Amino acid sequence: VVLNFVFLSTLKVGGIALASRIASTVNFLLLLGILRKRLGGFESKVNNFFYKIMIAATMMGICVGVVWNYSVPLGEFYRLCLVGIAGLAVFTGVCFRLKIAQVQEAVKWILKVK
């Protein structure tokens, strides 16, 4: 919450998103550390999964930033929809390319439902 107010004054709405992202990452890392202590360590699969998700999230963030900054002025609602769809497509594509089993199963399930 403190980060939201700090970044809001300088970065406006983008500051809230950045602050939420930083807070989520710190929260995840703290909980991961507690879990490691309780379980006595993790296998390398969990670390690989974490790194793959971070790569996919970073690629999605770059894509969303580029699409938002260079999209044709369609109106805020359509622009937001375009950015959301582009971000989802990039995240899913990168996760699929990095062979993240959960995403591959989700895509198979979605295609099977239709």
Buried (B, 14 or more C-beta within 10 A) or exposed (E): EEBBEEBBEEEEEEBBBBBEEEBEEEEEEEEBEEEEEEEEEEEEEEEEBBEBBEBBBEBBBEBBEEBBEEBEEEEEEEBEEBBEEBBEEBBBBBBBEBEBEEBBEBBEEEEEEE
